[in-house]
């Protein structure tokens, strides 16, 4: 049976609570004598202070500087003879600055001289290993096991082998012939374009036909600086057409990974017939300067300078007596080629010097084919001239 309260019944509960009484705390009073002991002693009077009326000092009623009667009071200070503790009254913990041990700077594992020696030795060891694996070891495998090749260096073997391969080599147009063709094209007012292929152009051409997108991103980190942001298959196709339509194509002779070894695979994958092109060295621009032909080529011509270094290059060329008919700058990658061509249509010139990275190939070919003028892929030689590293 559950417990409950019936109807009509009421429960009266009374609680007797004792009322709380407030206990009044006795106030602490300070006698006049005690207050005088707590105050500072008055300063010694001087002759001038003797004429001033004495000021009555009494403790303030509310902690202020003046009481109800308007009299001036001084705050209660510590008794004389006591010293204020420095540092805000807090004790300095043990192990503070005074007891803290000084940190010792760890000694270098290798002194600078030993470090340099270590790196030099490591570089030499790596170079020797690479030279063996990439040369001498291959020669070992090519020779019969029962024969010894006496006192013949790897360089001699390569030279003898290269001589046997001359009939298979593709001839390149020399720098003097390139110079003569440019001069003749300017004189006859006919189109001529000299373009150059380097690692940037070859990696652009290799997109999706030789290398996948991951390889291009890994190997071609410099491509955005050169004017192509991969993946950009439109830039690849545009470059293929520009190479096919160029008058002379400079190709790399360097045997580094993304230069000559990549050239033939890329041309074959993009159906570019190497035999149908007129080829020269990709460093033909520097060859013009080294042979003294560059100054003869530039002087007396109306020059159009194109590229990001154009303002500085124009300044140097003008100082050397070159005639500048126009300048187009900047060139913001392959997507800016149409704007460059639109501006070039309104300029009268004999020779265009184009320093615009990968887009320079397309710009040079279009200047020749659309405007009927002469264009030279000038490349980084513009930077070298501006910096004073090359003269002409």
C-alpha positions in Angstrom: 0.0 0.0 0.0 1.4 3.3 -1.0 1.7 6.1 1.3 -0.5 9.1 0.7 -2.5 12.0 2.1 -6.3 11.7 2.2 -8.7 14.3 1.0 -9.7 16.9 3.6 -6.7 16.2 5.7 -4.0 18.9 6.2 -0.6 18.6 7.7 0.6 21.6 9.6 4.3 21.8 10.0 5.8 24.3 12.3 9.5 25.0 12.4 11.0 26.9 15.2 14.0 28.8 13.9 16.0 31.0 16.1 16.4 34.5 14.6 19.9 35.3 13.4 21.4 38.1 15.3 24.2 40.2 14.0 27.2 40.3 16.1 28.7 43.8 16.0 32.5 43.7 15.8 34.2 46.2 18.0 35.9 48.9 16.0 39.6 49.3 16.2 40.6 52.8 17.1 44.0 54.3 16.9 45.1 56.7 19.5 46.8 59.9 18.7 50.1 58.6 20.1 49.9 55.5 17.9 49.0 57.5 14.8 52.0 59.7 15.4 54.2 56.6 15.7 52.9 55.3 12.4 53.5 58.6 10.5 56.9 59.7 9.3 58.9 62.1 11.3 58.6 65.7 10.2 61.5 67.0 8.1 63.9 69.4 9.6 62.8 72.9 9.5 64.8 75.6 7.7 64.8 79.3 8.2 62.2 79.8 5.5 60.0 77.0 6.8 60.0 78.6 10.3 57.7 81.4 9.1 55.2 79.0 7.6 52.2 78.1 9.7 52.2 74.6 11.1 49.9 72.2 9.4 47.9 69.9 11.7 48.2 66.3 10.7 45.4 63.9 11.6 44.5 60.6 10.1 42.0 60.8 7.2 38.6 59.6 7.9 38.0 57.9 4.6 41.5 57.2 3.3 41.6 60.4 1.3 44.1 63.2 1.3 41.8 65.7 3.0 39.3 65.3 5.7 35.8 66.8 6.1 37.2 70.0 7.6 39.4 70.6 4.5 42.7 70.0 6.4 45.6 68.4 4.6 46.7 64.9 5.7 49.5 62.6 4.8 48.8 58.9 4.2 49.9 56.5 6.8 53.3 55.1 5.9 55.4 52.2 7.3 57.2 52.8 10.6 60.7 54.2 10.5 63.5 51.7 10.5 61.8 49.2 8.2 63.0 48.5 4.7 60.9 48.0 1.6 61.5 44.6 0.0 62.7 44.9 -3.6 61.0 43.1 -6.4 57.4 44.0 -5.4 57.7 42.3 -2.0 58.0 38.8 -3.5 60.8 36.5 -2.6 62.9 35.3 -5.5 62.3 31.6 -6.0 65.1 29.1 -5.7 66.6 28.3 -9.0 66.2 31.8 -10.3 68.6 33.6 -12.5 71.3 33.6 -10.0 71.1 29.9 -9.5 70.3 29.0 -13.0 73.0 27.3 -14.9 74.2 28.9 -18.0 73.3 27.0 -21.2 76.2 25.6 -23.0 76.3 26.0 -26.8 76.8 22.5 -28.2 80.0 22.1 -30.1 79.9 21.6 -33.9 80.0 18.0 -35.0 82.5 19.0 -37.7 84.6 22.1 -37.9 84.1 24.1 -41.1 87.4 22.9 -42.6 86.5 19.3 -41.9 83.0 19.8 -43.3 84.3 21.2 -46.6 86.7 18.3 -46.8 83.9 15.8 -46.2 81.7 17.3 -48.9 84.6 17.5 -51.3 85.4 13.8 -50.7 81.7 12.8 -51.1 81.4 14.8 -54.3 84.5 13.2 -55.7 83.4 9.7 -54.7 80.0 10.3 -56.4 81.6 11.7 -59.5 84.0 8.7 -59.8 81.2 6.2 -59.3 78.9 7.9 -61.9 81.8 8.1 -64.3 82.4 4.4 -63.9 78.8 3.3 -64.1 78.1 5.5 -67.0 81.2 4.8 -69.0 83.9 2.4 -68.0 81.5 -0.3 -66.8 79.7 -0.1 -70.2 83.0 -0.5 -71.9 83.8 -3.5 -69.8 80.5 -5.1 -70.9 81.1 -4.3 -74.5 84.6 -6.0 -74.7 85.0 -9.8 -75.0 85.9 -11.5 -71.8 89.1 -13.1 -73.2 90.5 -9.7 -74.4 92.4 -6.9 -72.5 92.3 -3.4 -74.0 95.7 -1.9 -73.1 96.2 1.8 -72.3 93.1 3.1 -74.1 91.1 5.7 -72.2 87.3 6.0 -72.3 87.6 9.3 -74.1 89.6 7.6 -76.9 87.0 4.8 -77.2 84.2 7.4 -77.5 86.1 9.4 -80.1 86.8 6.3 -82.2 83.2 5.2 -81.9 81.8 8.7 -82.7 84.0 8.8 -85.9 82.3 5.6 -87.0 78.8 7.2 -86.5 79.4 10.4 -88.6 77.6 9.0 -91.7 74.5 8.6 -89.5 74.6 12.2 -88.2 72.2 15.0 -89.4 74.0 18.1 -90.7 73.4 21.5 -89.0 73.5 24.9 -90.6 76.5 26.9 -89.4 76.3 30.3 -87.8 77.8 32.1 -90.8 75.1 30.6 -93.1 72.4 31.6 -90.6 73.7 35.1 -90.5 73.8 35.3 -94.3 70.2 34.1 -94.6 69.0 36.6 -92.1 70.7 39.5 -93.8 69.4 38.4 -97.2 65.9 38.1 -96.0 66.0 41.6 -94.5 67.4 43.0 -97.7 64.8 41.2 -99.9 61.9 41.9 -97.5 60.9 38.3 -97.3 59.8 36.3 -94.2 62.4 34.5 -92.1 62.1 33.0 -88.6 64.9 31.5 -86.5 63.5 29.5 -83.6 65.3 27.5 -80.9 64.3 24.3 -79.1 65.4 23.7 -75.5 64.3 21.6 -72.5 61.3 23.8 -71.9 59.9 23.3 -75.4 60.7 19.6 -75.4 58.9 19.0 -72.1 55.9 21.0 -73.4 55.9 18.8 -76.5 56.2 15.7 -74.4 52.9 16.2 -72.6 50.7 13.1 -72.8 52.7 11.6 -75.7 56.1 10.9 -74.1 55.6 11.8 -70.4 52.4 11.6 -68.3 51.2 14.6 -66.3 52.9 13.6 -63.1 56.3 13.3 -64.8 55.8 16.7 -66.5 55.0 18.3 -63.1 57.9 16.7 -61.4 60.5 17.3 -64.2 59.3 20.6 -65.5 58.9 22.7 -62.4 60.4 25.7 -64.3 57.7 25.6 -67.1 55.4 28.2 -65.6 58.4 30.6 -65.5 59.1 29.8 -69.2 55.5 30.5 -70.2 53.6 27.2 -70.0 51.5 26.0 -67.0 51.0 22.3 -67.5 48.9 20.5 -68.3 48.4 22.6 -71.4 47.9 20.5 -74.5 46.8 23.5 -76.5 50.3 25.0 -76.0 51.8 21.7 -77.1 49.8 21.7 -80.4 50.5 25.4 -80.9 54.2 24.7 -80.5 54.1 21.8 -83.0 52.7 24.0 -85.7 55.2 26.7 -85.0 58.1 24.3 -85.4 56.8 23.0 -88.7 56.3 26.5 -90.0 59.7 28.0 -89.0 62.4 28.8 -91.5 65.3 27.4 -89.4 65.0 25.4 -86.2 67.7 25.3 -83.6 68.0 21.9 -81.9 70.0 21.0 -78.7 73.2 19.1 -79.0 73.6 18.6 -75.3 73.3 15.0 -74.2 71.6 15.9 -70.9 68.4 14.1 -70.0 65.8 16.6 -71.4 67.7 17.9 -74.3 69.0 15.8 -77.2 67.9 12.4 -75.8 64.3 13.7 -75.6 64.4 15.5 -79.0 63.8 12.5 -81.3 61.2 10.8 -79.1 59.2 14.0 -78.9 59.4 14.8 -82.6 58.4 11.3 -83.5 55.4 11.3 -81.0 54.2 14.6 -82.5 54.7 13.5 -86.1 57.4 16.2 -86.8 59.6 15.1 -89.6 63.2 15.9 -88.6 64.4 15.4 -92.2 62.0 18.0 -93.5 63.4 20.8 -91.2 66.4 23.0 -91.7 68.3 22.6 -88.5 71.0 24.6 -86.7 72.3 24.6 -83.2 70.0 25.8 -80.4 72.9 28.0 -79.2 73.1 29.9 -82.6 72.2 33.1 -80.8 75.3 32.9 -78.7 77.4 31.8 -81.7 76.4 35.1 -83.4 77.9 37.0 -80.5 81.0 34.9 -80.2 81.9 35.2 -83.9 81.3 39.0 -83.9 78.4 38.8 -86.3 75.7 40.0 -83.8 76.8 43.7 -84.0 76.9 43.6 -87.8 73.4 42.1 -87.7 71.8 44.7 -85.4 73.5 47.9 -86.5 71.6 49.8 -89.3 68.4 47.8 -88.7 65.0 49.0 -87.4 64.6 46.7 -84.3 61.5 45.5 -82.6 62.3 44.2 -79.1 59.8 41.8 -77.5 59.9 40.3 -74.0 60.0 41.0 -70.3 63.6 42.3 -70.5 62.8 44.6 -73.4 63.0 47.9 -71.5 66.5 47.2 -70.2 67.6 45.7 -73.5 66.4 48.7 -75.5 68.4 51.0 -73.2 71.6 49.0 -73.8 71.0 48.7 -77.5 70.3 52.4 -77.9 73.6 53.2 -76.1 75.4 51.1 -78.8 73.8 53.0 -81.6 71.0 50.6 -82.5 67.8 52.0 -84.0 64.7 50.9 -82.0 61.4 51.1 -83.8 59.2 49.5 -81.1 59.0 47.5 -77.9 56.4 45.0 -76.7 56.4 44.1 -73.0 55.6 42.1 -71.0 54.8 38.7 -72.5 52.6 36.7 -70.0 53.0 33.1 -71.3 51.6 31.3 -74.3 48.1 32.8 -73.7 49.5 36.3 -74.4 50.8 35.5 -78.0 47.7 36.9 -79.7 48.0 40.3 -77.9 51.7 40.5 -78.9 50.9 39.8 -82.5 48.1 42.4 -82.5 50.6 45.1 -81.2 53.3 44.0 -83.7 51.0 44.6 -86.6 51.2 48.4 -86.0 55.0 48.6 -85.9 57.4 49.0 -88.9 60.6 47.1 -88.3 63.3 45.1 -90.1 64.2 42.5 -87.4 62.4 41.4 -84.3 64.4 40.2 -81.3 62.1 37.9 -79.2 63.1 36.9 -75.6 59.9 35.4 -74.3 60.6 31.9 -73.2 58.6 29.1 -74.8 56.1 31.5 -76.5 59.0 33.0 -78.5 58.9 30.0 -80.9 55.3 30.8 -81.8 55.8 34.5 -81.9 58.8 34.3 -84.3 57.0 32.0 -86.7 53.9 34.1 -86.8 55.9 37.3 -87.3 57.5 35.8 -90.4 54.3 34.1 -91.8 51.8 36.8 -90.9 53.8 40.0 -91.2 56.5 38.9 -93.7 59.3 40.1 -91.5 62.4 38.6 -89.9 62.4 37.3 -86.3 65.1 35.8 -84.2 64.5 33.9 -81.0 67.0 35.9 -78.9 66.5 33.9 -75.6 68.5 34.5 -72.4 71.2 36.3 -74.3 69.1 39.4 -73.7 69.7 39.0 -69.9 73.4 38.5 -70.5 73.7 41.7 -72.5 71.7 43.7 -70.0 73.9 42.4 -67.1 77.1 43.2 -69.1 78.1 39.6 -69.4 78.1 39.8 -73.2 79.1 42.7 -75.4 78.6 43.2 -79.1 
